[in-house]
Amino acid sequence: MHARGLALKRRWQQARRAAGLTTAQPNLVMSSAVQVCWEKFCNYWDVEPRFVPISEEHPSLDGHDLASYVDENTIGVVAIMGVTYTGVYEPVAAISAALDEIQERTGVSVPIHVDAASGG
């Protein structure tokens, strides 16, 4: 995970530098049920983790309210294929659609990393 997360961070840094923008304060958006390796990545590589809470209504990261977590400093969104606690596959197409809407409104393009935890 660390190599994949670092690739997200480096691509974001390169794009920001090319645009003459700061590379301070990168963040990574993920479900609050994400595997601990992503929390470790954020800690080791100075990336702010932004956890989208899960609930009965939204038992996984599903794109709901994603605009509240994503901004120009977001290096990526992690979707999990096999959430540790439930085995649920997060709906990548719905997450992608939400990110497409965000990009249309703001111009911010955010990649998705699909973590094939138990579904790959």
MARZAVEX-496183 format. One record per atom (N, C-alpha, C): x, y, z; residue number from 1. Coordinates in pm, 1 decimal. Atoms other than C-alpha are relative to their C-alpha. Layout:
BEGIN
u	v	w	pos
X	Y	Z	NUM
...
This chain:
BEGIN
u	v	w	pos
81.5	-119.4	0.0	1
0.0	0.0	0.0	1
85.5	125.4	0.0	1
-81.6	-120.4	-11.3	2
281.5	235.7	77.3	2
48.4	47.6	-136.6	2
-46.5	-38.7	133.1	3
414.6	229.3	-280.4	3
-114.7	61.9	-80.6	3
114.7	-54.8	73.1	4
66.1	290.0	-423.3	4
-38.1	137.9	54.3	4
30.5	-129.2	-60.1	5
-3.3	570.7	-178.0	5
104.7	103.7	-35.7	5
-107.5	-92.2	34.7	6
335.0	726.2	-246.4	6
-10.0	42.4	-146.4	6
19.8	-35.7	141.4	7
265.1	713.3	-620.9	7
-110.6	104.5	-13.4	7
106.1	-101.0	1.6	8
-60.5	903.3	-561.5	8
53.8	135.2	45.4	8
-53.9	-124.6	-54.2	9
123.7	1161.8	-353.9	9
96.0	65.2	-99.4	9
-99.3	-56.2	93.0	10
406.9	1206.1	-604.6	10
-65.8	54.6	-126.3	10
71.6	-52.6	118.3	11
169.6	1244.3	-902.3	11
-67.4	132.5	33.8	11
65.5	-122.8	-44.1	12
-24.4	1506.2	-707.8	12
103.5	111.3	15.0	12
-105.6	-100.6	-18.2	13
298.7	1687.2	-612.3	13
51.6	51.1	-133.9	13
-50.2	-40.9	131.1	14
424.0	1690.4	-971.7	14
-99.3	91.8	-70.7	14
102.4	-83.5	64.3	15
94.8	1831.7	-1101.9	15
-9.5	136.0	67.4	15
7.1	-126.3	-73.5	16
85.3	2097.0	-829.1	16
121.3	87.7	-31.6	16
-120.8	-78.4	30.6	17
445.5	2203.9	-891.5	17
-5.3	56.0	-141.6	17
9.8	-44.3	139.6	18
385.5	2221.1	-1267.6	18
-95.3	118.4	-13.7	18
97.1	-110.1	2.0	19
93.6	2456.4	-1196.9	19
44.0	117.2	88.3	19
-50.3	-106.2	-86.0	20
305.7	2667.3	-960.0	20
-72.1	8.9	133.7	20
77.2	3.1	-124.6	21
100.9	2561.1	-656.8	21
77.3	-72.4	109.9	21
-64.5	62.9	-114.8	22
205.1	2450.3	-309.8	22
-32.5	-149.5	6.6	22
21.7	143.4	-21.0	23
244.3	2084.1	-224.4	23
-15.5	-31.1	148.9	23
22.5	18.7	-143.4	24
176.8	2137.5	144.8	24
-139.2	-57.9	23.0	24
127.9	50.8	-50.4	25
-104.7	1954.6	321.5	25
-76.9	-94.0	-94.0	25
75.3	98.5	78.3	26
-192.3	1657.6	96.6	26
-93.0	-80.2	90.9	26
91.5	85.1	-76.5	27
-486.0	1443.1	206.9	27
-44.3	-118.0	-83.9	27
49.4	121.5	63.4	28
-625.4	1100.2	125.8	28
-135.1	-31.7	60.8	28
136.1	25.5	-45.4	29
-997.0	1020.8	146.5	29
-27.2	-150.1	-4.1	29
29.1	143.5	-10.2	30
-1114.2	676.4	261.2	30
-108.1	-24.0	103.8	30
101.3	40.1	-96.8	31
-1378.6	494.8	459.2	31
60.3	-9.2	139.7	31
-47.9	16.3	-137.4	32
-1352.3	493.6	836.7	32
27.9	-147.2	32.1	32
-25.2	142.9	-19.5	33
-1339.7	113.2	800.8	33
120.0	-49.2	-81.9	33
-114.7	34.8	82.6	34
-1022.2	121.3	591.5	34
99.7	-86.4	78.6	34
-102.6	81.4	-64.7	35
-742.3	-126.6	661.5	35
106.0	91.7	60.8	35
-96.1	-80.1	-76.4	36
-481.5	0.8	906.6	36
121.4	40.3	-84.4	36
-116.9	-34.1	81.4	37
-212.1	1.1	635.6	37
-13.0	139.6	-60.9	37
18.3	-134.0	57.5	38
-366.7	319.2	486.6	38
20.6	107.5	105.8	38
-27.1	-94.2	-109.1	39
-358.5	493.0	824.3	39
150.8	12.2	21.4	39
-145.7	-1.2	-15.2	40
6.5	394.4	854.8	40
64.7	78.5	-113.3	40
-53.9	-75.7	112.3	41
78.9	526.4	505.3	41
-10.5	149.5	26.9	41
21.0	-142.8	-24.8	42
-70.9	864.0	596.5	42
94.5	51.3	108.3	42
-89.3	-38.5	-108.2	43
130.4	875.9	917.6	43
145.8	6.7	-47.5	43
-139.7	7.6	43.4	44
461.2	772.9	755.6	44
35.6	105.9	-103.7	44
-29.3	-86.7	113.9	45
431.2	999.5	449.7	45
-63.9	138.5	12.1	45
52.6	-134.5	-26.2	46
276.5	1311.9	608.5	46
-116.9	36.7	-91.2	46
122.8	-22.4	76.0	47
-62.1	1285.2	441.2	47
-115.2	0.1	100.8	47
114.7	-7.7	-90.4	48
-377.2	1393.1	623.5	48
-103.4	-106.0	-39.5	48
107.6	95.6	31.0	49
-622.1	1100.3	644.3	49
-135.7	68.0	19.0	49
136.3	-51.3	-13.4	50
-981.2	1203.9	580.2	50
-93.8	-119.1	-5.5	50
84.3	117.4	-12.7	51
-1213.6	934.6	702.4	51
-146.9	35.3	-19.9	51
143.3	-14.8	22.1	52
-1565.2	918.8	564.8	52
-67.7	-101.3	92.2	52
61.6	93.1	-94.8	53
-1778.7	772.2	843.8	53
-98.9	-93.7	-68.6	53
100.7	94.5	47.9	54
-1983.8	462.2	779.9	54
-117.0	3.7	98.4	54
120.5	-2.4	-82.8	55
-2338.5	431.3	910.4	55
-93.3	-109.9	-50.3	55
98.5	97.4	48.0	56
-2642.8	210.3	877.7	56
-46.5	34.8	-140.2	56
47.8	-45.5	131.5	57
-2758.1	419.4	583.2	57
109.0	-10.3	-107.2	57
-114.6	7.1	90.9	58
-2409.1	422.4	425.1	58
104.3	-92.4	62.7	58
-88.3	96.4	-66.8	59
-2232.2	100.8	535.7	59
140.0	-10.7	-61.1	59
-133.0	-3.3	59.7	60
-1933.3	173.8	311.9	60
17.5	135.1	-68.5	60
-24.2	-119.2	79.8	61
-1772.3	454.3	116.9	61
-76.3	-19.6	-131.0	61
85.4	20.6	117.0	62
-2034.2	497.3	-154.3	62
-17.2	125.2	-85.7	62
8.8	-123.9	76.1	63
-1982.2	848.7	-287.3	63
-87.7	104.3	65.0	63
88.0	-93.0	-69.7	64
-2239.0	1005.0	-54.5	64
82.3	104.5	74.6	64
-62.9	-111.9	-71.1	65
-2123.4	1348.3	68.7	65
151.7	7.9	-22.6	65
-144.4	3.0	26.8	66
-1779.9	1294.2	-88.6	66
57.1	140.8	-17.8	66
-46.7	-137.3	20.4	67
-1757.3	1665.1	-178.1	67
40.1	67.7	130.6	67
-37.7	-56.0	-130.2	68
-1727.8	1740.2	194.3	68
141.8	-39.2	41.8	68
-130.3	52.5	-37.8	69
-1398.2	1550.3	207.2	69
109.5	29.0	-103.3	69
-93.8	-17.3	110.5	70
-1234.0	1617.7	-131.6	70
25.9	148.3	-23.7	70
-34.5	-136.0	40.6	71
-1046.2	1935.6	-219.1	71
123.4	-5.8	-89.8	71
-114.4	-6.2	91.5	72
-750.2	2052.0	-431.1	72
124.5	-67.6	55.5	72
-113.9	68.6	-61.1	73
-510.4	1883.2	-187.1	73
-20.9	-150.8	13.6	73
29.2	143.9	-8.9	74
-669.1	1537.6	-218.6	74
82.7	-74.9	-103.1	74
-86.4	77.4	89.8	75
-416.0	1295.1	-363.6	75
-73.6	-119.9	-58.9	75
76.4	113.3	50.2	76
-676.4	1020.2	-408.7	76
-108.8	-40.9	96.6	76
105.2	61.8	-80.2	77
-973.4	826.9	-281.0	77
24.6	-150.8	-5.2	77
-21.4	144.3	-6.9	78
-930.4	467.5	-164.3	78
-135.8	-70.0	9.0	78
119.3	85.2	-3.2	79
-1212.6	224.2	-247.0	79
46.4	-141.6	33.7	79
-42.2	131.9	-48.2	80
-1197.2	-115.8	-78.3	80
-89.0	-110.4	-56.3	80
71.4	118.3	46.2	81
-1294.8	-443.2	-237.3	81
17.7	-108.6	106.3	81
-5.6	93.3	-111.0	82
-1358.0	-638.7	78.7	82
33.8	70.0	129.7	82
-19.9	-71.2	-126.6	83
-1396.2	-413.7	384.1	83
25.2	-101.6	111.0	83
-42.1	93.6	-103.1	84
-1228.0	-583.1	679.6	84
-114.4	-47.9	88.7	84
102.6	34.0	-98.3	85
-1529.8	-573.8	912.5	85
-121.8	-69.3	-59.1	85
125.3	49.0	58.3	86
-1805.9	-664.1	668.1	86
17.2	-82.7	-126.1	86
-21.5	67.6	127.2	87
-1652.3	-802.5	348.9	87
-64.5	72.3	-117.4	87
70.9	-75.7	102.9	88
-1853.7	-541.5	154.1	88
98.2	55.9	-102.7	88
-76.5	-64.1	106.8	89
-1719.0	-428.3	-182.5	89
-54.2	141.2	-16.4	89
45.9	-137.0	16.5	90
-1734.0	-50.4	-200.2	90
-29.4	25.4	-147.8	90
45.6	-19.2	138.7	91
-1917.4	66.8	-516.3	91
87.4	101.7	-75.2	91
-96.7	-85.3	69.1	92
-1632.2	203.7	-729.5	92
-68.8	89.4	-102.9	92
69.2	-81.0	101.3	93
-1868.7	322.5	-1005.3	93
-71.2	119.4	64.0	93
68.5	-110.1	-69.5	94
-2069.3	533.0	-755.9	94
101.1	102.4	51.8	94
-105.6	-89.7	-46.7	95
-1750.0	677.7	-607.7	95
53.7	80.4	-118.1	95
-49.1	-66.7	120.0	96
-1624.5	756.6	-957.6	96
-98.6	105.3	-49.8	96
102.9	-95.5	43.8	97
-1954.2	924.5	-1049.1	97
-0.3	123.7	90.2	97
-4.8	-113.1	-93.2	98
-1934.9	1141.9	-736.1	98
122.9	86.2	-27.0	98
-120.8	-75.7	30.9	99
-1577.4	1239.9	-821.7	99
-12.4	73.6	-133.3	99
24.7	-67.3	128.4	100
-1683.1	1320.1	-1179.5	100
-83.3	126.4	20.6	100
83.7	-117.4	-30.4	101
-1950.3	1555.0	-1043.2	101
82.8	109.0	67.8	101
-87.2	-96.4	-68.8	102
-1694.4	1720.9	-815.6	102
91.3	68.0	-102.3	102
-89.0	-56.0	100.9	103
-1458.2	1766.1	-1110.1	103
-75.1	98.0	-91.0	103
79.5	-89.8	84.7	104
-1734.6	1919.1	-1323.7	104
-25.4	133.3	69.4	104
29.7	-122.6	-76.2	105
-1817.7	2170.3	-1048.5	105
123.3	81.5	34.9	105
-115.7	-69.9	-56.5	106
-1467.7	2253.3	-923.7	106
124.4	-2.1	-87.7	106
-121.0	16.7	79.7	107
-1215.8	2141.8	-1184.5	107
104.0	-88.3	66.3	107
-93.7	85.7	-74.2	108
-1044.8	1922.9	-922.2	108
-18.5	-145.3	-43.8	108
3.0	138.9	44.2	109
-959.7	1580.8	-1064.2	109
72.1	-86.4	103.7	109
-54.7	85.2	-106.1	110
-903.6	1310.3	-802.3	110
-4.4	-145.6	-46.4	110
-1.6	140.9	39.3	111
-792.0	954.3	-885.1	111
-54.5	-91.5	110.1	111
46.3	103.8	-92.4	112
-930.7	640.2	-724.4	112
104.4	-111.0	2.3	112
-80.0	121.8	-12.5	113
-715.6	360.2	-589.9	113
-94.6	-107.9	50.4	113
83.6	111.5	-42.8	114
-907.2	31.8	-570.1	114
88.4	-99.0	73.5	114
-75.7	90.4	-86.2	115
-766.8	-169.8	-281.4	115
-70.5	-134.1	-2.2	115
59.8	132.2	14.2	116
-838.7	-529.7	-369.2	116
34.3	-85.0	121.7	116
-32.4	62.6	-128.1	117
-818.6	-631.4	-3.0	117
-32.4	-148.7	1.2	117
33.9	141.6	6.4	118
-1006.1	-957.4	-46.8	118
-75.0	-30.5	-127.5	118
73.8	20.8	123.4	119
-1157.5	-912.7	-388.9	119
86.7	3.0	-123.8	119
-88.7	-15.4	115.9	120
-850.7	-893.7	-610.0	120
62.7	-127.9	-47.0	120
